[in-house]
Amino acid sequence: MNSNQIQLPATLLTAILLILAAFSCQKDPYQIGKALLPATDTLNVKTTDTCTVEAFSVLQDSVRSDKSGSLVLGSMMDPVFGKITTSFYAQLLLSSEGVDFGKHPVLDSIVLMLFYNGHAGDTLTKQNLKVYEISQSFPYDSVHYSGHHLNTYPTLLADQDYIPKLSDSVSVGGTKVAPHLRVNLGKLTNYLGNKILYAPATSLATNTAFINYIKGLYVQATPVNGNGALINYSITNGQSKVVAYYHNGDLASDDSLHYDIVISESSARFLHIDHNGYIDASQELKQQILGHDSVQGDRHLFLQGMGGVKVKVKFPYLKYFGKGKAISINSAILEMQNVETDTTYKPPSSLLLLRQDSIGRIGHLADENEGSGYFGGTYDRTSRTYYFRLTQHMQKILLNTYSNKFDLYLMVNSPITSSLSANRIMLKGPKPLLPGDHASRFRLKVTYTILH
């Protein structure tokens, strides 16, 4: 044998070959690491999906809705979740400070423009909105929840029926503009338009002065009796706005002028959300969230955004896992599958899984620190499933490293941020009635190693 050649020990050569095999083919994610173990050790690697899981739907408390990414307006009668109606409060900001409308401006018209930015539900249903001027100050940094209201003046600025046209461009002055909803704020009264055009110069000098002069608008959706939709309206770059059209009465020319008063990311704003007490929801949902019948969660689980419905998840016997043996958790995956195939009511693109203790403190799971790609929560449209990886969380339970007791909650919207989604979903429960649903039930699948 050539003295420069190195002969590898048989065991090391075997290990290298196993590693190459692991990277050369796609592996079951629950078995990752198993192929790297010596053959004798794989006898101690087990996989089970029979861990007891208790889950049921409960009402979510009012959620923060200030500084929302979009203005949400509309009403929808959902066949499962019942009626939901969403309105919004928003400040108006000058597009340029120190504006001068001239000595004798004459109002031609005033229009609220709301640019479409997505929807949930059926957009073919006729809806109705009403607009009022807000009479109560609300600073940008104030915190508001989905159940809050502000005071308004009694003058009705608009009372308008409409059908959302999300894909139809609108002609404005002969120019085609992106699809949006136009609300005539001067049809019933010229009050708001004249209040703007004849505002004192001091009130037009800065935005701080202007929002003290005009606090903002309350755009109120009227509840529908069937179908309907919740429409998102963009505030990016002040795209949604109030436009005052006017001409100068002192000039011989009748040239029309206009001025934009914007609703932007810098505007104080929040959503008011009304679920109508869930009196129109399905009987199965009402049994869980109103009748507090947790057993009903065995078959189906319900999740709804906009401060609606969340799912309480328990693993009551997890701390006894392994029956007294020393256990290392290789992988713990919480799996869930969408029941519905109706595309009218789209499932959330992602879900949240948080822990909450008996006094309401919210916490994150250790696995979430590894990033969403590891932790999960994203909807897979092909398999119609979500998953969460709870490997570290389960190991911490076995090691008894948590200092306080808590439950897990599955949610569409976080209770501590203002990122709201109108999407909702019905999931298979942990004990579905149909035998064919057993393999796709709400379950915890665990791969573990018995150390000794």
Secondary structure, 3 states (H helix, E strand, C coil): CCCCCCCCCHHHHHHHHHHHHHHHCCCCHHHCCHHHCCCCHHHHEEEECCCCCEEEEEECCCCECECCCEEEEEEEEECCCEEEEEEEEECCEECCCCCCCCCCEEEEEEEEEEEEEEEEECCCCCEEEEEEEECCCCCCCCCCECCCCCCEEEEEEEEEEECCCCCCCEEECCEEECCEEEEECCCCCCHHHHHHHCCCHHHHHCHHHHHHHCCCEEEEECCCCCEEEEEEEECHHHCEEEEEEEEECCCCCCCCEEEEEEECCCCCEEEEEECHHHCCCCHHHHHHHCCCCHHHHHCEEEEECCCCEEEEEECCCHHHCCCCCCEEEEEEEEEEEECCCCCCCCCCCECEEEEEECCCCEECCHHHHHCHHHHECECECCCCEEEEECHHHHHHHHCCCCCCCEEEEEECCCCCCCCCCCCEEEEECCCCCCHHHHHHCCEEEEEEEECC
